[in-house]
Amino acid sequence: MATTLINIALPVVNEIIDDVLDTGSSESYRATFTSSDARDRLATFVLSRLPARYMTVADSECSLEFPRNCYSAEQHRHIRQLVHQGIQKVMTRPVASTPETILPSTWFG
């Protein structure tokens, strides 16, 4: 029987980001994070500060319905705190990249 490796951190982080933005954030935060670039930067900020967590499941049962249950209440609080820190971090930096930062000739000075 073949198995599949699933990253369970990403769906949990996305769920907590949704919850934080829906319940406790101002309208300007919600408007900023409708951009997929800003939302990806927020998820990257949080995921880079968490240990990776994976699970293997059989291909025949490859649906992980409740990945949130794989984390303790303390871990949920920690992720929520990281989301709030990430929101502040992303809000202080411009979301859209400028053409100068895209050109490879500018990468090394």
PyMOL commands that set and color helices and strands:
alter all, ss='L'
color gray80, all
select helices_A, chain A and resi 9-23+27-32+36-47+59-61+67-70+73-92+99-102+104-106
alter helices_A, ss='H'
color red, helices_A
select strands_A, chain A and resi 3-7+54-58
alter strands_A, ss='S'
color yellow, strands_A
deselect
rebuild
show_as cartoon
